[in-house]
C-alpha cells in the first residue's frame, strides 16, 4: 500500500493534485482485497461504492448482489409443527427427560404450547420439542421418541439400579459434604 501510494504521488507531475489524489484514493478504496474478497470501503460501509466500471457493466453488480443475498440466506429450514401433532417435550421437573405431548397452539415463530398426557399445558421452545414418530395414527401411545443420548442415559440408569439392588448395605452418598464438627477449644474445661 505504501509503495503503491509513493508511485502514484511520483506520477502526479501536472494537473490538479486534489483531483488526482481523490481519484487515486477512490480506486484504492474500491479495489477488492485478495484475502477478504471485499474492498475496504465495502467493509467500512457495508455496501459497494460505484465506479466507472459499474456504470459500464451494471449486470456484474447485480450478479454480485444476488450472490450476497444467497450467502445471507439461512442454511437450514426452520421446523414448523402443526396443531394436534404428537411430539415429545423436554421435561425439566422429574427423572424422565422427554414426555409425550400434543401441540395445542403456536405462540410464536419458534415457541409452542403443548398438552401433556396428564392434561397440563406447557410452553416450550422448538429446541425443546422433538417429533414423536413412534405413536400410532389413532393416537394411542406406544412409546416416546428419545434422542440417542437420552437412550444411553436411561440404559446407564437401569445398570445403576441393578447394581444398587445387588449391594443394599452401601448407603447412598450424601449430596453435600459432611462437616467435621467438634466443640470449640475454650469449652474443653467444661464437662458436656
C-alpha positions in Angstrom: 0.0 0.0 0.0 2.8 2.4 0.9 4.8 1.6 -2.2 1.8 2.0 -4.4 1.0 5.4 -2.9 4.5 6.6 -3.4 4.5 5.6 -7.0 1.1 7.3 -7.6 2.5 10.5 -6.0 5.5 10.5 -8.3 3.2 10.3 -11.3 1.3 13.5 -10.2 3.6 15.8 -12.1 1.0 18.1 -13.6 -2.7 18.9 -13.2 -4.9 19.3 -10.2 -3.4 17.5 -7.3 -6.6 17.4 -5.3 -8.5 15.7 -8.2 -5.7 13.2 -8.9 -5.3 12.3 -5.2 -9.1 11.9 -4.8 -9.3 9.6 -7.8 -6.3 7.5 -6.6 -7.8 7.1 -3.1 -11.2 6.1 -4.6 -9.5 3.5 -6.7 -7.6 2.2 -3.7 -10.8 2.0 -1.5 -13.0 0.2 -4.1 -10.4 -2.4 -5.1 -11.2 -5.8 -3.6 -8.8 -7.4 -1.2 -7.3 -10.8 -2.1 -7.8 -12.2 1.4 -11.3 -11.0 2.2 -12.7 -10.6 -1.3 -14.2 -7.3 -0.3 -13.0 -3.7 -0.7 -12.0 -1.5 2.3 -15.0 0.8 1.5 -17.3 -2.2 1.4 -16.1 -3.4 4.8 -16.5 0.1 6.3 -19.9 1.0 4.9 -21.4 -2.5 4.2 -22.1 -1.5 0.6 -20.1 -1.2 -2.7 -19.1 2.2 -4.0 -20.0 2.7 -7.6 -17.2 3.2 -10.1 -16.9 3.8 -13.8 -16.7 0.1 -14.4 -20.0 -0.4 -12.5 -21.7 2.1 -14.8 -20.3 0.3 -17.9 -21.3 -3.2 -16.7 -24.4 -3.0 -14.5 -25.0 -6.7 -14.8 -21.8 -7.5 -12.8 -23.0 -5.6 -9.8 -26.5 -7.3 -9.9 -24.8 -10.7 -10.1 -22.7 -9.8 -7.1 -25.8 -8.6 -5.2 -27.5 -11.9 -5.9 -24.5 -13.8 -4.5 -24.6 -11.7 -1.4 -28.3 -12.4 -0.9 -27.7 -16.1 -1.4 -24.9 -16.2 1.1 -27.0 -14.4 3.7 -30.0 -16.8 3.4 -30.2 -19.3 6.3 -28.7 -22.6 5.6 -31.3 -24.7 7.4 -35.0 -24.6 7.2 -37.0 -23.8 10.3 -39.0 -26.6 11.7 -42.8 -26.0 11.8 -45.1 -28.0 13.9 -48.8 -28.5 13.3 -51.6 -28.3 15.8 -52.6 -31.7 17.2 -49.2 -33.2 16.1 -47.8 -35.8 18.5 -44.4 -34.7 19.9 -42.2 -35.3 22.9 -41.3 -32.2 25.0 -38.4 -31.7 27.3 -39.3 -32.3 31.0 -37.4 -30.2 33.4 -39.2 -31.4 36.5 -38.6 -35.1 37.0 -36.5 -38.1 36.0 -37.8 -38.6 32.5 -36.2 -36.2 30.1 -38.8 -36.4 27.4 -42.6 -36.8 28.0 -45.3 -37.3 25.3 -47.4 -34.4 24.4 -49.6 -32.9 21.7 -49.1 -29.4 20.2 -52.1 -27.2 21.0 -51.1 -23.9 19.6 -48.2 -21.9 18.2 -47.3 -18.9 20.3 -44.6 -17.5 18.1 -42.3 -18.5 15.2 -40.3 -20.9 17.4 -42.4 -21.4 20.5 -45.4 -23.7 21.1 -47.9 -24.7 23.8 -48.2 -28.5 24.2 -50.7 -30.6 26.2 -49.1 -33.3 28.3 -50.7 -36.7 28.8 -51.8 -35.7 32.3 -53.6 -32.7 30.9 -51.1 -29.9 31.8 -50.3 -27.4 29.2 -46.6 -26.4 28.9 -44.9 -23.7 26.8 -41.7 -24.8 25.1 -39.2 -23.5 22.6 -38.8 -25.6 19.4 -35.4 -26.7 20.6 -37.0 -28.5 23.5 -39.5 -30.3 21.3 -38.9 -33.4 19.2 -41.3 -35.1 16.9 -42.8 -38.3 18.2 -42.8 -40.7 15.3 -43.5 -43.8 17.5 -47.1 -43.1 18.1 -49.8 -44.7 16.1 -52.1 -42.6 13.9 -55.0 -43.5 16.2 -53.3 -41.5 19.0 -52.5 -44.4 21.3 -49.1 -44.2 22.8 -46.6 -46.9 22.1 -43.5 -45.0 23.3 -41.7 -41.7 23.3 -39.1 -40.9 20.8 -35.8 -40.1 22.6 -32.6 -38.8 21.2 -29.7 -41.2 21.3 -28.2 -39.6 24.3 -31.4 -40.0 26.3 -31.4 -43.7 25.4 -27.9 -44.1 26.6 -28.6 -42.3 29.8 -31.7 -44.5 30.5 -29.5 -47.6 29.9 -26.9 -46.2 32.4 -29.7 -45.6 34.9 -31.0 -49.1 34.6 -27.5 -50.5 35.1 -27.0 -48.4 38.1 -30.4 -49.6 39.6 -29.3 -53.2 39.1 -26.0 -52.5 40.9 -27.8 -50.9 43.9 -30.2 -53.9 44.1 -27.2 -56.2 44.4 -25.5 -54.3 47.3 -28.2 -52.7 49.5 -25.8 -52.3 52.6 -24.0 -49.4 51.0 -25.7 -46.1 52.0 -26.3 -43.6 49.2 -23.8 -40.9 49.0 -24.8 -37.6 50.6 -25.4 -34.8 48.1 -23.4 -32.4 50.4 -20.1 -33.0 52.1 -20.3 -33.7 55.9 -18.6 -31.1 58.1 -16.3 -32.4 60.9 -18.0 -30.9 63.9 -16.3 -30.6 67.3 -16.8 -28.2 70.3 -14.6 -25.1 70.5 -11.4 -25.3 72.4 -12.5 -22.8 75.1 -15.2 -25.3 76.2 -12.6 -28.0 76.9 -12.5 -27.2 80.6 -16.2 -27.9 81.0 -17.9 -31.3 81.1 -20.6 -31.5 78.5 
